[in-house]
Structures are given as structure tokens and as C-alpha cells.
Amino acid sequence: MINAVILGLLPIIACIIRTLSAGKGICDVWLGASTWNDEFFYFKQIECMVRDGIPNGFFGYDESLANYLSFGAWTPTILLPWAIFGKVFGWSYSSVFWANILFLTVAMVVFALTAKPDLKKTLIISVLFLLFTPFSRYMLSSMPEIMICANIIVYMGLVIGFKESRRKNLRLGFMLFFATYLTMMRPFYVLFFVFSFTALGKKNAKAKIVTACFTVISVILYFVLAENLQAPYIGDVYSTEWLKVIINDGLFSGIGYIFKEIFHYTGAIASACIGAIIKGYGVGIYFFAFLILMFIYLLDGIRFLKNKKEGAAFALSMFSIDFAMLMAVILMYSLHDGFRHLIGFIVAGLVSMAFSVEKRPVKEIVVALSFLVLFVIRGKDPVYFAVPYNEAGESVITIDKAKDIRNELEPFMPVSEDLSWDNTVDMVLMDSDDVSKDPVLIAWQYGYALPKGLAVNLCTSDFLIGNMDSLKSRYIMVMTNGTVEEALPETAEKFFGDENISIYKLR
């Protein structure tokens, strides 16, 4: 219980250290000061779920919509825990931070109770947790990484403590539930089923068959949900060029293309890792940390296997899923898009490492020093690591201004109780004016001021201008004096505007 308390306190301690080091508090954090527009999209969907259950407007891109319901990108399984928290405790601009802290706290406590680390292991986990500063950055965010990491931590606790568990069937049931839920959120987490097979050992044939069935079912569930409950994105979410080469040019041409891509990205990853040390390049920092853990588990697996020590299967399993994920990033993502998906795998390795500790914790010290250099000393790039604070002059829009604008907008933007495009705002993400001509991101942070219950469709300027006479959404948010505003019909009614943003009613 003492170890559970220590691990359970880590999330709030990490956030306090992060904010105090900037002379701030958790309540000073403000999403509207962030440059991550994905946060905004997640936040508005949760806000609509808390208010209406299912959003009464359509989230999507270029007025795309899901086959069923009204959610945007990724499956709504990611949003459910936040929405439940909001239903119970209410939902404000800061609610997401407290929800993240709560979920990660519960996960760490459950991990302690299921994996049962002793005090030495608990201290090792604590040091690595606090040095991995993305924990605090993403807790103070509305990105889904903490939601995913919390589930991974619980799952790893179930796996690590499986051998000593008295109720193995019950524990296996929970393992399969969390692995399935993770896969429903992101398909590549199907790799974590490998740990379930590893925990079962050489026997348990029936349990392995059940696990295999859940593995297949989880993938099917993801694609069914993705096909029906998420709106099509503007471009392809995954790169499948290698698959097209195989289909069009044959297997051998496809294999050649794959090796060419691996060779190209190996150089790019090496360059990024060098940039992490020299310049503090954010993408390289994540890849460097991931690769360090991956190779440590490979060396552990080989060494344990050679000396016939316990833990070889687990270490090699960790290396195998890390390597598979690395190949997935290389073949299906760009480095910039794929680095965030490595976080869950880093966390799985981080919380598990202490359980193979030997008399001399050499590898733990190596990882701790690496994290100290990478995340604490070098991890300063504001794009990847800075926590956004509510500061006049620093934020595009402050909390007080957002609240004032929301109060001003509510009489003009009522939300009806039925599913309708009347409850939807088209928001142009990039636009240009007559002076600059170059497209720039608009001040999308103003979207946090939109009344609760309104859905947002993120649109390109070309789509809006080309379809101005047939837009479905009732409202549109544009850059003041931008090309989209100039293309609006004379019938459009402007009811808010300043030097950054203008909002119109189209009908």
C-alpha cells in the first residue's frame, strides 16, 4: 500500500514540479495558448458529449461526416473516459487537466496493486516517471496520450503480476479487455497482445486460443468503428504506398520498395537523434528515448536467454513489439506524425524495466541519465515540450477573453436539441490576405470561445471558396480580411469580428 501511495502521487507531483518551475500553478494552464490544434478538436468533441451525449452538430473536415453519429477523426472510444468524467464533475476549460491527473493516478495505483513492486522497484519507477517530462506535458493537455498511457500502465501491471496471481482467469479477462480497448483506440496497440501470450507461458492452450480470438476481434472492432464512426480526414491518415507497389508491380518490387524506405528512414531517424543531442530537436528526442529502451530490452533478452534466466521472454517480447512499431512508423507515417505514437511504447518499457533489475541497476541508471539529458536538459523546444499558460501578450486569446466572447456569441449561436448542420461551425484553418498572399494558420484558438454544444468542421480555404453556395453548416469562422471572408455571399450575417477572427451566419 505504501508503494501504491508513492506511485499514485507521481502524476500530481510531476505537474506541480512542471508548473512551479515556470513560476505558475496548474490553474494557470490554458489550452488556448497552445499551438496544437488537435487539442482543440478533441476538447470540443468532449464538450459536446458532456452537454448532449452525442454531438448535435457534425465534426469533420471539409464538411465530411461519419456514416453514423457525428464524431470526427479517430474513434470516439478515446473520448469516453473524459466524457464520463465531465458528466460526473462538470466540464470547464481546466477539467481535462484534472481528468488526466486522476486517470493516471488511478492507473499508477492499480499498477502497484497488480504488479506488486517492492520499494526498490517503486523508487526506480518513480525516478524514471519524473524524468520522462512528456507525462506532465500531456497531462496538461487535451491530447489523448495520457488516456492511452493510463490504460497501458494498468495492462502492464496485469501482465507483470500474472504469474503470482491467484485468479489467473479473472486477470486474463482484464488483460484482454484493456488490450482490446487500446486496439480500438489505435490499431497498432494490437501489438500489446503479445504480452498476454508471453504471460501465459508454454501451457494454457485454451487461454491462448481465447487470446488469439480477442486479438482478431479487436482489430475487426477498430476497423468497423473507424469505417462508420469517424469522419474522413482531408488526406490519408496512413501511408500505404508500399502496399500499392506490391499490388501494382508485384511482391518483389514491393519488397524492394520497403527496404528502400527502411534505408531512407534509418538515415532520417539517425539524423533526428543527432539533432536531439545537438539542437534539442523534439522528434529526435522521442525517437532516441524509444531506441534506447528498445535496444536495452534486446540486450536483456539475449543475456537472459543465454544464462537461462527468468524474464527473457518478456524482454524479447518488448523488443519485438517496439521493433514492429518502429517499422509501422517507417512504412505508414512520417517521422513528424509518428513520434507521438511512440510514447505509449516508451511508457510500457519505462514501468516494466524495474522488474528485471539486478544487483547493480546499470541499465536503469543508463535510462535515467538518458532521460535526464533528453527530456530535462535538451527537451526545451516550445513546440514539443512547453506547457501553455494564460498570459496576456503570450496567448492568442486569454481565458477571460474567451469567456467574454462566448457570452457575446451565445445569443447569436443557439444550439438546438436535434442533430443538425445548424449546430455546426465551418472553421478555415489556413488562409491568406491580399497583402501577404502566403497561407497562414488563422487564430483558431478563438474556437474555444464558441458556445458549448456547437460542433466544428475544419476546412481548407479552397474547399470553402469553391463550395460557398452549397455549404451545409450554419456558421463559418474565418480570418478577418482573408480570402474566404472576401468570398462570402452578401447574405452572410456577421455578428462577431476583431482584428483576428470574424464569425458569420450563412443562413
C-alpha positions in Angstrom: 0.0 0.0 0.0 2.9 2.3 0.7 4.3 1.7 -2.8 0.8 2.3 -4.2 0.6 5.7 -2.5 4.1 6.6 -3.7 3.3 5.7 -7.3 -0.2 7.3 -7.1 1.3 10.6 -6.0 3.7 10.8 -9.0 1.2 12.4 -11.5 0.3 15.4 -9.3 3.9 15.8 -8.2 5.1 15.8 -11.8 2.5 18.5 -12.7 3.4 20.6 -9.6 7.1 20.4 -10.4 6.5 21.3 -14.1 4.3 24.4 -13.3 6.2 25.6 -10.3 9.4 25.6 -12.3 7.8 28.2 -14.5 6.5 30.2 -11.6 2.9 29.1 -12.3 0.2 26.7 -11.0 -1.9 24.1 -12.6 -4.8 26.5 -12.8 -2.7 28.9 -14.9 -2.5 26.3 -17.7 -4.7 27.3 -20.7 -5.3 25.3 -23.8 -6.0 28.5 -25.8 -2.3 29.4 -25.5 -1.2 26.1 -27.1 -0.2 25.7 -30.8 -1.6 22.2 -31.0 -4.9 22.4 -32.9 -5.6 18.7 -32.3 -6.2 19.6 -28.7 -9.0 22.0 -29.7 -10.7 19.3 -31.8 -10.6 16.8 -29.0 -11.7 19.3 -26.4 -14.8 20.5 -28.4 -15.9 16.9 -29.0 -15.7 16.1 -25.3 -17.6 19.4 -24.5 -20.4 18.4 -26.9 -20.5 14.8 -25.4 -20.8 16.2 -21.9 -23.6 18.5 -22.9 -25.6 16.3 -25.3 -24.2 12.7 -25.1 -23.8 12.6 -28.9 -22.7 15.9 -30.5 -25.7 17.7 -32.1 -23.5 19.1 -34.8 -21.1 17.4 -37.3 -17.4 17.2 -36.6 -15.3 16.5 -39.6 -13.1 18.0 -42.3 -14.3 19.9 -45.4 -17.8 19.2 -44.2 -17.2 15.4 -44.2 -19.1 13.4 -41.7 -19.1 9.8 -40.3 -21.5 7.2 -41.7 -23.2 7.1 -38.2 -23.4 9.7 -35.4 -21.4 12.9 -35.6 -17.8 12.4 -34.5 -14.6 13.5 -36.2 -11.2 11.8 -36.6 -10.3 8.6 -34.7 -12.9 6.5 -33.0 -15.0 8.0 -30.1 -13.7 5.3 -27.7 -10.8 7.6 -26.9 -13.2 10.3 -25.7 -15.5 8.2 -23.5 -13.4 8.4 -20.2 -13.2 12.2 -20.5 -16.9 12.4 -21.2 -17.8 10.3 -18.2 -15.6 12.5 -16.0 -17.3 15.6 -17.4 -20.8 14.2 -16.8 -19.8 13.5 -13.1 -17.8 16.6 -12.3 -18.8 19.1 -15.0 -16.7 20.4 -17.8 -14.7 23.6 -17.9 -11.5 24.8 -19.6 -9.4 23.2 -16.9 -11.4 20.0 -16.4 -9.3 18.0 -18.9 -6.1 18.5 -16.7 -7.8 17.2 -13.6 -9.2 14.3 -15.5 -5.8 13.4 -16.9 -4.2 13.6 -13.5 -7.0 11.4 -12.0 -6.8 8.8 -14.7 -3.0 8.5 -14.5 -3.2 8.4 -10.7 -5.7 5.6 -10.7 -3.6 3.7 -13.3 -0.4 4.0 -11.2 -2.2 2.8 -8.0 -3.7 -0.2 -9.9 -0.3 -0.9 -11.4 1.2 -1.0 -7.9 -1.5 -3.3 -6.6 -1.3 -5.7 -9.6 2.4 -5.8 -10.3 3.4 -5.5 -6.6 6.7 -3.8 -6.9 8.9 -3.6 -3.8 10.3 -0.3 -2.5 13.4 -0.5 -4.7 11.4 -1.1 -7.8 9.0 1.7 -6.8 11.8 4.2 -6.4 13.2 3.2 -9.8 9.8 3.7 -11.5 9.4 7.0 -9.7 12.7 8.4 -10.9 12.1 7.4 -14.5 8.5 8.7 -14.3 9.6 12.1 -13.1 12.4 12.3 -15.7 10.0 11.5 -18.5 8.6 15.0 -18.8 6.1 14.2 -21.5 4.0 12.8 -18.7 3.4 16.3 -17.2 3.2 17.9 -20.7 0.4 15.7 -21.8 -1.4 15.7 -18.5 -1.7 19.4 -19.0 -3.2 18.9 -22.4 -6.3 17.6 -24.1 -4.4 15.2 -26.4 -5.3 11.5 -25.8 -1.8 10.3 -24.9 -2.4 10.2 -21.1 -5.7 8.3 -21.7 -3.8 5.8 -23.7 -0.8 5.6 -21.3 -3.1 5.1 -18.3 -4.6 2.0 -20.0 -1.2 0.8 -21.0 0.1 1.1 -17.4 -2.8 -0.9 -16.0 -2.4 -3.5 -18.7 1.4 -3.9 -18.0 0.6 -4.2 -14.2 -1.8 -7.1 -15.0 0.8 -8.7 -17.3 3.8 -8.4 -14.8 1.8 -9.7 -11.9 0.1 -12.5 -13.8 2.4 -15.3 -12.7 1.9 -14.6 -9.0 -1.9 -14.0 -9.4 -4.3 -16.5 -7.7 -7.2 -15.7 -10.0 -5.5 -16.1 -13.4 -8.7 -16.4 -15.4 -10.0 -13.1 -14.0 -6.7 -11.4 -14.6 -6.5 -12.7 -18.1 -10.0 -11.3 -18.7 -8.9 -7.9 -17.6 -5.8 -8.1 -19.7 -7.8 -8.9 -22.8 -10.3 -6.1 -22.0 -7.6 -3.5 -21.8 -5.6 -4.8 -24.8 -8.9 -4.8 -26.8 -9.7 -1.3 -25.7 -6.3 0.0 -26.6 -6.6 -1.5 -30.1 -10.0 0.1 -30.5 -8.3 3.5 -29.8 -5.3 3.0 -32.0 -4.9 -0.1 -34.2 -1.1 -0.6 -33.7 -1.7 -1.3 -30.0 -2.8 -4.8 -31.1 0.9 -5.5 -30.7 0.4 -5.5 -26.9 -1.5 -8.8 -27.1 2.0 -10.3 -27.4 2.4 -9.7 -23.7 -0.7 -11.7 -23.0 0.7 -14.7 -24.9 4.0 -14.2 -23.1 2.4 -14.1 -19.6 0.5 -17.4 -20.3 3.8 -19.3 -20.8 4.2 -22.5 -22.6 1.0 -24.1 -21.4 -2.6 -22.8 -21.2 -3.6 -23.7 -24.8 -7.2 -22.8 -24.3 -6.3 -19.4 -22.9 -4.0 -18.8 -25.8 -6.8 -19.6 -28.3 -9.1 -17.2 -26.4 -6.4 -14.5 -26.6 -5.9 -15.1 -30.3 -9.6 -14.7 -30.8 -9.6 -11.4 -28.9 -6.7 -10.2 -30.9 -8.6 -10.7 -34.2 -11.8 -9.3 -32.8 -10.1 -6.2 -31.5 -8.7 -5.4 -35.0 -12.1 -6.0 -36.6 -13.8 -3.8 -34.0 -11.3 -1.0 -34.7 -11.9 -1.0 -38.4 -15.7 -1.3 -38.1 -15.7 1.7 -35.7 -13.2 3.6 -37.9 -15.2 3.0 -41.0 -18.5 4.0 -39.5 -18.0 6.4 -36.6 -15.2 8.7 -37.8 -15.3 11.4 -40.4 -13.0 11.0 -43.4 -9.8 13.2 -43.0 -8.7 15.7 -45.6 -5.8 13.4 -46.6 -4.8 9.8 -45.9 -4.2 9.1 -42.2 -1.8 6.2 -43.1 0.7 6.0 -45.9 0.2 2.8 -47.8 2.4 3.4 -50.9 4.3 0.2 -50.2 1.1 -1.8 -50.4 0.2 -0.1 -53.7 3.6 -1.0 -55.1 3.0 -4.7 -54.2 -0.5 -4.7 -55.8 0.6 -2.9 -59.0 4.2 -4.1 -59.5 4.3 -7.4 -57.7 5.7 -8.8 -54.5 9.4 -8.4 -55.3 9.0 -4.8 -56.3 7.1 -4.2 -53.1 9.8 -5.8 -51.0 12.4 -3.7 -52.8 10.4 -0.6 -52.1 10.0 -1.5 -48.4 13.8 -1.9 -48.0 14.4 1.4 -49.8 12.0 3.1 -47.3 13.7 1.4 -44.4 17.1 2.6 -45.6 15.9 6.1 -46.1 14.2 6.4 -42.8 17.0 4.8 -40.9 19.2 7.7 -42.0 16.4 10.2 -41.2 16.0 8.7 -37.7 19.7 8.8 -37.1 19.8 12.4 -38.2 16.9 13.2 -35.9 18.6 11.6 -32.9 21.8 13.5 -33.6 19.7 16.7 -33.8 18.2 15.8 -30.4 21.6 15.9 -28.7 23.0 18.9 -30.6 19.9 21.1 -31.0 17.2 19.6 -28.8 15.1 18.5 -31.8 11.8 17.3 -30.3 11.1 14.5 -32.8 14.6 13.2 -32.4 14.3 13.2 -28.6 11.3 10.8 -28.7 13.0 8.5 -31.2 16.2 8.5 -29.2 14.5 7.5 -26.0 12.4 4.9 -27.8 15.5 3.3 -29.4 17.5 3.3 -26.1 14.7 1.3 -24.4 14.3 -1.0 -27.4 17.9 -2.0 -27.5 18.2 -2.4 -23.8 15.3 -4.9 -23.9 17.1 -6.7 -26.8 20.3 -7.0 -24.8 18.4 -8.1 -21.7 16.5 -10.7 -23.7 19.7 -12.2 -25.3 21.6 -12.1 -22.0 18.7 -13.7 -20.0 18.2 -16.3 -22.7 21.9 -17.2 -22.8 22.1 -17.5 -19.0 18.7 -19.2 -18.8 17.3 -16.5 -16.5 13.7 -15.7 -16.0 12.5 -12.7 -17.9 14.0 -13.5 -21.3 10.6 -14.0 -23.0 9.2 -10.7 -21.6 12.3 -8.7 -22.6 12.3 -10.2 -26.2 8.5 -9.5 -26.4 9.1 -5.9 -25.5 11.8 -5.6 -28.1 9.6 -7.3 -30.7 6.7 -5.0 -30.3 9.0 -2.0 -30.3 10.6 -3.1 -33.5 7.3 -3.8 -35.1 6.1 -0.3 -34.1 9.2 1.2 -35.5 8.6 -0.5 -38.8 5.0 0.7 -38.7 6.1 4.3 -38.2 8.6 4.0 -41.1 6.2 2.5 -43.5 2.9 4.2 -42.6 3.8 7.6 -41.1 6.2 10.4 -41.4 8.6 10.9 -38.5 6.8 14.1 -37.5 3.4 12.4 -37.5 4.6 9.2 -35.9 6.7 10.3 -33.0 3.8 10.8 -30.6 2.7 7.2 -31.2 6.0 6.0 -29.7 5.0 7.5 -26.3 2.8 4.5 -25.2 5.6 2.1 -26.1 8.2 4.2 -24.1 5.8 4.2 -21.1 5.4 0.4 -21.3 9.1 -0.1 -21.2 9.6 2.5 -18.5 7.2 1.0 -15.9 8.4 -2.6 -16.7 12.1 -2.0 -16.5 12.4 -2.2 -12.7 11.1 -5.7 -12.7 14.3 -7.1 -14.3 16.6 -5.1 -12.1 19.7 -6.9 -10.9 22.1 -6.3 -8.0 23.7 -3.4 -10.0 21.0 -1.3 -11.7 23.2 -0.4 -14.6 20.6 -0.2 -17.3 18.2 1.7 -15.1 21.0 4.3 -14.5 21.7 4.5 -18.2 18.0 5.1 -19.0 17.7 7.7 -16.1 20.7 9.6 -17.3 19.5 9.4 -20.9 16.1 10.8 -19.9 17.8 13.5 -17.9 19.7 14.7 -20.9 17.0 14.2 -23.5 13.9 15.4 -21.7 15.1 17.6 -18.8 18.2 19.3 -20.3 17.5 19.1 -24.0 13.7 19.0 -24.1 13.1 22.8 -24.3 11.6 23.2 -27.7 8.4 25.0 -27.0 6.6 23.3 -30.0 7.0 19.9 -28.4 7.5 20.4 -24.7 6.3 23.8 -23.4 3.2 24.0 -21.2 0.8 26.7 -22.4 -0.1 29.3 -19.8 -2.7 32.0 -19.6 -0.6 35.1 -20.1 -1.7 38.4 -21.8 0.6 39.1 -24.7 1.7 35.5 -24.9 -1.7 33.9 -25.7 -3.6 34.5 -28.9 -6.6 34.6 -26.6 -6.8 34.6 -22.8 -9.3 32.7 -20.7 -11.1 35.9 -19.7 -11.3 37.0 -23.3 -12.6 33.6 -24.4 -15.3 33.7 -21.7 -16.3 37.2 -22.7 -16.5 36.3 -26.4 -18.6 33.2 -25.5 -21.1 35.3 -23.6 -21.2 37.6 -26.6 -21.8 34.8 -29.1 -24.4 32.7 -27.2 -27.4 34.8 -28.1 -26.4 34.7 -31.8 -25.5 30.9 -31.9 -28.2 28.9 -30.1 -27.8 25.2 -30.1 -30.9 23.1 -31.0 -31.5 19.7 -29.3 -31.5 17.7 -32.6 -28.7 16.6 -34.8 -28.3 19.3 -37.5 -25.8 21.3 -39.6 -27.4 24.3 -37.8 -25.3 23.3 -34.8 -22.0 23.2 -36.9 -19.3 25.9 -37.5 -17.1 25.6 -40.5 -13.6 26.8 -39.4 -11.0 27.7 -42.0 -7.6 26.5 -40.7 -5.3 28.3 -43.1 -6.0 31.4 -45.2 -4.2 34.4 -46.7 -5.0 38.1 -47.2 -4.4 40.5 -50.1 -1.2 41.8 -48.6 0.8 38.6 -47.7 -0.7 36.2 -50.2 1.0 33.3 -48.3 -1.3 31.0 -46.4 -1.0 31.2 -42.6 -2.7 29.5 -39.7 -5.6 31.6 -38.6 -6.2 32.3 -34.9 -8.1 29.0 -34.4 -7.7 29.3 -30.6 -10.8 31.6 -30.8 -12.7 28.3 -31.3 -12.5 27.8 -27.5 -14.9 30.7 -27.2 -17.6 29.0 -29.3 -20.7 28.2 -27.3 -20.9 24.7 -25.8 -22.6 22.2 -28.0 -21.5 23.6 -31.3 -19.5 21.2 -33.5 -16.6 22.2 -35.6 -15.8 21.2 -39.2 -12.2 22.1 -40.0 -12.0 23.2 -43.6 -9.5 24.3 -46.2 -9.8 27.7 -47.8 -10.1 26.1 -51.3 -13.0 24.0 -50.2 -14.9 26.8 -48.7 -14.4 29.2 -51.6 -15.2 26.5 -54.2 -18.4 25.5 -52.4 -19.6 28.8 -50.9 -23.1 28.5 -52.4 -23.7 25.0 -51.1 -22.1 24.9 -47.6 -24.2 22.9 -45.1 -23.0 24.5 -41.9 -25.0 27.4 -40.5 -21.9 29.3 -39.2 -18.5 30.0 -40.5 -15.4 31.3 -38.7 -12.8 33.0 -40.9 -9.7 35.1 -40.8 -10.6 38.8 -40.8 -9.8 40.3 -44.2 -8.8 36.9 -45.6 -9.7 35.4 -48.9 -12.5 33.3 -47.5 -14.2 36.3 -45.9 -14.0 38.2 -49.2 -15.7 35.2 -51.0 -18.7 35.2 -48.5 -22.1 35.9 -50.1 -23.7 39.3 -49.3 -26.4 37.4 -47.4 -23.9 36.2 -44.8 -24.6 38.0 -41.5 -21.5 39.0 -39.4 -22.2 39.0 -35.7 -18.6 38.9 -34.3 -15.3 40.3 -35.5 -12.0 41.7 -34.4 -8.5 42.1 -35.9 -8.0 38.3 -36.0 -11.3 36.5 -36.4 -14.8 37.1 -37.9 -17.8 34.8 -37.4 -20.8 34.8 -39.8 -24.2 33.2 -40.0 -24.6 31.8 -43.5 -28.4 31.2 -43.3 
